[in-house]
Amino acid sequence: MLEGHTGFVTGALALADGRLLSWSRDKALRLWESQTGVCLATLEGHAGDVAGALELPDGRLLSWAEWPDLTLRLWNGKSNTCVATLQGHTSHITGALLLSDGRLLSWSWDKTLRLWNSQT
């Protein structure tokens, strides 16, 4: 059993290196060792419930959060630090994906889609 979140767990995914990533209404993401269930790191910085996350091919992680945060965050998947905060949406961010050209696309209850340069 993987325990540690203090809010409802809203999602999880398996990372390419075998670790697990989960996110929660406790405003945090957690990285887990999949064989033992040990929590390796807690990624904190969002001011709202984390609504989703994905892994980029270079190992970075992207997460997005609901009100009052309304940001996407890029995390270094090795050092577990936030390397960029993407701001612009004015309501709940409900999803994001990586496009084939390397840009990120996010969408929100604010009735917009936004394109982001994942490198800058």
N, C-alpha and C positions, 0 to 999 in steps of 0.2 A: 504494500500500500504506500502511495506517495502522499505524504501529508506535509502541510506547511502553509498553504494559502489560508487567509483569514476571511475570505469572501467566496461567493459562489464561483466555481471554476466555469469559465465560459468557452474554453477551447484548449486544444493541444495539438501538437504535431511532432512527428519524428524528424529529426535533423539528419542531414547527409552523413555526419560523423557518428551517428548512433545515439546521440543524446536525445532527450525529449525536451520540448519547450511547452509550457502551459501558461495560461493567462487567466486573470480573474477580476472579479468586482472589487478586489482589495487594492486595485490600481498598480499591480505588479505582475511581472512575468517571472517564471522560475525555470531554470535549467536543471535537468535531472540526469543522473547516470542511469541508463535504461536497465542495466543488469541488476543493480543493487537497490535502486529507488532512492539513492542519496541525493539530496538537493545540493547541487554544485554552486549555484549562484542565484541571487535574487536581483532582478533588473528593476530598479525603481526610478521614477522621474515623472511619470504621468500623474496628472492631478484629477483624472477621472477614471471611471471603470475602463479597463482594457477590453476592447471589443474584438480585436483580432490581431493576427501576426502572420508573417511568412518569412521564409529563408531565401536570401538572394544567392545566386550561384557562387559569389566570392566569399560566402560565409557570414556576411552581415545579416542582421535580422531587422525586419521592419515591423513596427507595431503601431496601432492606432487606438485612440481613446474617445470616449463619449464626453458629454458636457460634465464639468466646465473646462475640460482640457482642450478638446478640439484640435489636437495635433497628431501628426505621425512622427515617430522617432526611429532613427536608424541607430542600431547598436553594433559595436564591434563584437562579433561572435566569439572571439578568443579572450579579449580582456574584459568583456561584459560591461563595457562603458558606452554611454550614449555619445555618438559622434555627430549627430545632427538632429535638429528639431524642425519639422516642416509645418509652418503655420499658414493659415489662409481660409480654411473652412470656418463657417459661422454656426454650424449645428453638428449634431452627432455624425461622426465618420463611420460609415457602415461597411466599408470594404476597400481593398487595394489590391493591385497586381503589378507584376513586372512585365513590361512590354518587350517585344523582341529587339527593339533598338536600345534597350537599357534604361529607358525612362520608366518612372513609376506613374501609375494612374490610380487616383483615389476618388471615392464618391461619398456623398453625404446627404443628410436630410435637408441641407441648405439648397437642394435642387441643382447642385453643380457637380461636375467632374473636374478634377484638377490634374494637370501633368506636372511632374517634378523631374528634375535632373538628378539621378541617383548618385552622381559623382560629385556634385557641388552643393 
